[in-house]
C-alpha cells in the first residue's frame, strides 16, 4: 500500500519510531486519557474479563476473587489493560459497563477516538514500549503502573484522521479475520478426515473387498471376518503411575514424568519433578518406564500419547498417566498407539461415563474394554497405510499453518503501520465487495516479499 502525499519527519522525542507524518503530534499518553480509579461492587457492575481478544463478560474459567466492592469501574469506551506488562496484550476498549480486577489500569479517553486507541495501544510497538516502562524482578511479576504509563510518548494523528484509520482497520481486519477463520475451519476438517481414516482402518481394515461378520457389539457393527474381538487387558499391559506426595520431590534424581511431558511423539522431561533414587528402588521400582512403552493421559478430555525412548527410560510416570505395552507378540506397540488415538478407544471410554461427565479414566475402565485385532502382517499394512495418509493430510495442514503465520504477521504489521502513519488512509475509499481469500493471501504474500 503506497505512502501517498504524506510529508514525513523524524520524531523529536519518540526514539522508537524512525518517522511520523509531519502534521502528527508527539504527545504523552496522559494527555489523551485520564485514569478511572473508582471502586465499585461486582453486584452493581457485572464482572468483566480482559483478554487478548479484548474486554468480554467474565469467562467461566476466570478466577473468582469474591472481592465484592474492591473492583474498578469500566464504562463503555474505556480502555482496560493488564498492569502486568507481559507482552501478551490482555487489553481492549470495553463495549460494556462493568467492573474489573484492581490489577487492571482503566483509561477514559478524552482526546482520542476510542476505536483508534484500541488499535494504537494493542499494536506491537506500543506493547514493547509498555513493557519497557515496567519494572519488576521476573517477567510474570513485571508491572507497569499508571504513573509510568502516562508519561509514555506516542504519536497522535488529528481526530478526523484517527477515525479514518479506525474505519480502514475495521474493514481490513474483518476481511483478514474471516480469512483466518475459514482456514482454521479447513484445518479442523482435515483433522476430522484423518481421524475418520484411522477409525475406519482399526474397525474395518484397508481392504475394501474383505468379507465382514457381526462383531457381536451392537454399536460397532460388522468387522472383517478374520479379525478377533479380544479383551484389552489380555493383549495390552497397563499400569497407572503412582500417587507421590510433593514432600518426596527432589532437585535431582529419577525423573517423575508429568502430563506436560507427553504432548509430543516421544515422552520428554519437560515440567518433570525428581525422586530420590534409593526410595524409587525401594518403593516404586516396578513403575520404571522402558523403551517402547506408550504413555497416555487418563484425562477424558485429552487424547495425549507419547512413546518412551532412551532419554526417558527408567523414569516414573506420575499418577494420571498410564503406561501401555504389548503382552504378546500378536500386537505391535505402534498399533497400540494407533488404537488408543482412535474413535473405537474413546467411544468405549464415553460408554463408561457415569453421570454427565467423567473427568478421568484408569485401569478399572481399561479392564472393561476390548480391542479388535487383525494379524501382525495386517497391522503392519494398516500402520504403513495410515503413515502415508497422515503424511498427505499433515502436509496440507502444514501449508495452511504457514499461510496463517504469514497472514498473522501481515495483520500485526498492518495495524502498526496504520497507527504510526506509515500508510496514508485519509483518501481511501472502502470498497463494498472484494474477493476475500485472494485479497488477503495476495496482500500477505506481497508484504512478506517486501519485508
N, C-alpha and C positions, 0 to 999 in steps of 0.2 A: 504494500500500500504506500503510495507516494506521500512524501512530506511536503505538500504543496503550500505555496505562499505563506510560509511561516518565516519570520526572521528570528534567528536564534542568538543566544548569548550565553557566556559561561556564568553559572551562578556565582554570586559573590560570597555566599555564606554556606551553601549546601555542598559539601565536599563529596557526596556520594552520587552526584549527577554531573555528567560532562557538559550538558547544555539544557536549557529550557527556552521556550518561546520568550521573546523579548518583552512581550506585554504581560507575561505572568509575573506573579509576585513570589518572593521568598518570605514565608511567614512562620511564626511559631504556632504549634498546634493549639496552644491555649488561647489564641486569638480567634479561632474558628469554633471552639466548643467551650462549654462550661461543664464542670463536673457535677453530676447529680448524685448527691450523697444521702438523700432522705431515706430513713429506715422505715420499713413497713412490715406488715404481717403477711404471711403466705395464705392467710384466710381471706384477707381483704383483697390481695393481689395474687392471682394464681402463680405458682412457681413455674419458672421457665428454665430451660437448659440452653447453654451457649455451646455450640458445636462448630466443627469445621464447615458445616453447611449452613451456619447462621443460628439465629435465635428461634427456638421452637418450644412448644409446650413441653413441660418436664417429661423426659424419657422414662420409660418403665424401669430401665436398668440403672437410672441415676441414683446415686447415694442419697437417701432421705436423711436430712440432717436434723429434722424436728427443731429448727432454730426459731420457730414462732415469728415474733416481730423483728427479729435480728437479721433482716434481709434488706437488699437495696431495691428501691423503686426503679422500674424501667417503664417508659411510656413509648407509644408508637413514634418511630423516627429516631429514637435514641440509638447510639452505637455502644454495644457492650463488648468488652474484651477481657480475656483472662489475664490477670496481672502476673501470673506465672508465665513469663515470656519464653515459651518453649519452642517457638517457631512452628507450632502445629496449626496456628491460625484459628483457634477457637474464638470466634468473634463474629459480629454482624450487626446490621441495623434491624431493630425489632419491628415487627408489624403488629405486635400485641402490647397491651398494657399488662404489666405483671411484676414479678419480683425475681431477683437472682441472688445467689450467694454473695457474701461480702468479699469473696476473693476476686470478684469482677470489678473493673472500672467501668462506670456508666457515663457516657458523654452526651450532652444535649447540644445539638447543632445550633449555632446562632448565625454564622456567616458562611454556611456551606450547604450545598444541595445534598440531602441525606443519601440518595442513591449513589451519587458521586463519591461521598465519603466512604461508603462501603467498599467500592472498588479501590479507592486510594489506600484505605487502611488495611485492606486484605491483600494488597499487592506484594509481590516478592520483595521489592526494595524496602517498603515500609516495615515488613516483618523482620528483615535483617537489621534495620536501624532500631526498631523497637527492642530487639534482643540486645543490641549493643548498649543501649541506655540502661539496661538492667544491671542487677548485681546479685551476688549470692555465692554459695560455696560449690554446689554441684548443679548440673543443669536442671534436675527436677525441682530444685528449690530456688532457681534463678527468677528474680522478681523485678518487674518494672513498676514503680509507684507513679501515681499521677503527678506528683511534684517533679518527677523527672520527665515523664511523658509530655507534659505541657510545654516543655522547653525544646522539644524536637522541632527541627526546621524541616518544612515540607513545601513543595511547590503548590501554588494556588492559582487556578485559572479564574477568569471572570465568571460570575454566576451563570450567565447565559451559556457560556461555553461548557461549564460543568454539566448543565442539563443536556447539551448536545452530546457530550462524551458518555453520559449515563445512558441516553437513548441508544447510542451506537453500540455500546457494550451489552445492553439488554438484548438487543436484536441479535448480535453476533453470537453471544453466549447461549441464547436459546437454541440457535441452529447447531452450535457445537455440542451442547449437552444432549440434544436429540440424536445427533450422530453417535455420541458415546454410548447412549442408552441402547440404540439399535445394535451396535457392535457387541455390547455386553450380553444382550439377549441372544445374539448369534452364538457367542461362546457357550452360554448355558445350553442351547440346543445341541451343540456339538458334544458337550459333556454328557447330556442325556443320550445322545446317539451312541457314544462309546459305552455307556452303561448298559444300553439295550443289547449291544453286540456281545458284551461279556455275559449278560444274563442268559441270552439265547444259547451261547456256547456251553455254559455249565449245566443247562437243563435239557437241551436238545442236541448238542454236538454241532459239528460243522458240515456234516454230510446231509444234504437236503433230501437224499433219496433213501435214508435209513428207515427201516420199519420200526414202528412205535408200539408200545404196550402201555396199559394203565399203570401208573406209578403206585396206585393204592392210596394216594394222598389227594383228597378232593380238590384243594386249591391249586395243586401243582399240575394235575392233568397227566398227559402221556409223556413218556420218556423213551429213548432208544431201547429196543427190546433186549439188547445185550448188556445194558447198564444195570447196576445194582443199587438199591437204596440201603444204606448201612447206617448204623448208629455213629454219630460224630465221635463219641468217646471211645469206640472200638478202633477207630482209624487214626485219630489225632490225639496226641498227648496235650493236655492243657494244664496250666498252673498260674494262679493269680499271685502277684507279688505280695510279700508280707507287709503288714502294718507295722511301721517302725516309728518310734517317737522321736521328736525333734531333739531330745536330750542326747540321742545317740549320734547325731550328725557331727562330723569332724571336718577339719580343714583339708585333710588329705586322707588317702586310704582307698578302700574299694568303692568305686562309683555306684551311687544309687540313682538309677535312671528315672527321670520324671517324664510327664506327658510331653513336655517341650522337646524331649529328645527323640520322639517317634513321629516327627512330622515330615521326614524325608525318606528316600528309598532305604537308607541304612540308618540304624539307631546311632544317635550321637550323644555326646556328654553335655550338650547344651542344657544349662539350668540344673545340672545334677548336684546332689549332695554327696558326701563321702562317709564311709563307715570304717570303724576300727577293724583291720584285717583279722585279728585274733577273735573278736566277737563274731565276725562273719563265719569263720571256720567252726566255731562252737555252736552257733545258733541258726545261721541262715545259709550254711554251705550248700544245701540241696536246692537253693534258689539261684545258684550261679548260672548265668547265661552262657550258651555255647554257640559257636559259629553256625549260622544257618537257621537259628531259632527265629520264628516270626513273632514280633511283639505287636499286639493290638491294644487299643484303648477300650476299656469296659464301659465308657460313656456311651449311652444310647444315642447321643446327639452328634457323635463324630464317627468317621469311618477311617481312622488313622491306623496304618500298619507299616512297620519297618522291619528290616532284616538285620540280625546281629552279624557283624563282621569281626575281623581281628581286633579292631580298635576298641570294641566294647565287650568282647568275650571276657567272662569272669566277673562282669558287673552284676548287680542285683536290680531287678525291676521292682519299682515301688508298688504299693497296693493300688488297685485300679487299672494296672497294666497286666495283661495276660500273655504268657508265652505259649506258643504253639509249635509242634513239630510232629513229623510222621511217626506213627507207632510201627508201621510196616513198610516194606519196600513197594507195596502196591499203590502208594500215594506219594507223589512228589511234593517237596516243600513249596516249589513255585506254584503248584496247583492249589495248595492250601491258601497261599496269599491271594490267588485269583478268586477262590471261593469266598473268602471272608470279605472281599470287596464287592461281592455280587448281591443282587436283589434277593436271591434264594436264601442267603445267610441272614440278611436283615429283615426279611419277611418273617422268618422264624422267631427273631427277637420280638418283632411287633406283636406276633400272635401270643406271646407270653406276658404281655403287659397286663398289669392289674391296675384297675382304676383308670384315670385319664392319661397318666404318663408313667414311664419307667425311666428313671434318670440313669441307672447303671445296670449292666448285666454282668454275670460272672459264672463260675464253674457250675453252679446249680442250674442255670439256664442252658449252658452248653451240653449238660448231660441229657437234656430232653430233645436235643436237636439231631438231625440226620444230615448225611452228605450223599450225593449221588455220584457214583464212581464209574468212569469208563476204565479201560485198560491203561497201563502205563504208556504204551505206544500212542494211544489216542489222547491221553493227557498231554503228551509232548506235542502232538499235532495241534491241539487246541491252543496250547501256550504259544506256539510259533505263529498261529493264525492271529491270535489276539495281539501279539507283539507287532505284527505287520499292520493290522488295522489301527491299533493305537498310535503307531508312528505316523500314519497318514493324518489322523484326526489331530494329533498333537502338533503336527507341522502347521496345519491350518490355524489352530489356536494361537501358536507362537507368532505367526504372521499378523494376526489380528491384534495381539497384545503389543507388538512392536508399533503397529499403526496407531493404537491408542496412546502409547507413550509419546509418539510424535505430536499427536493432536493435543495431549495434555500440556506438553511443552509449548506448543503454539498458543494455547489458551492463556497460560501464565504470562508469556511474553506479550501477547496482545493487550492484556489488561495493564501490564507495567508500562508499555509504550504509550498507551492512550492516556493514562493518568499523569504521565510525566511529560506529555507534549511531544513525544517522538513522532506521532502521526496527527495530522490535522483533519478533524472530522466536522468542522463547522459547516461546510457547504455540502456534505454528503447527503444524498437522498437515500433513504432506506427503502429498498425495493419491496414490493408486496409479495412476490413469489420468486423462488430461486431453487435450482436443483441442489437439494440439501447435501447428499452424500458426496457428489462430485465437487461442490464448492469447498466443503470443509477439508476433504482429503487433499485437494489441489493446493489450498492455501497453506495447510500444514507442511506439505511437501516442499513448497516454494520457500517457506520460512526457514526450514531446516537446511535447505541447499544454500541459502544466503548467509546462514549463521554457522 
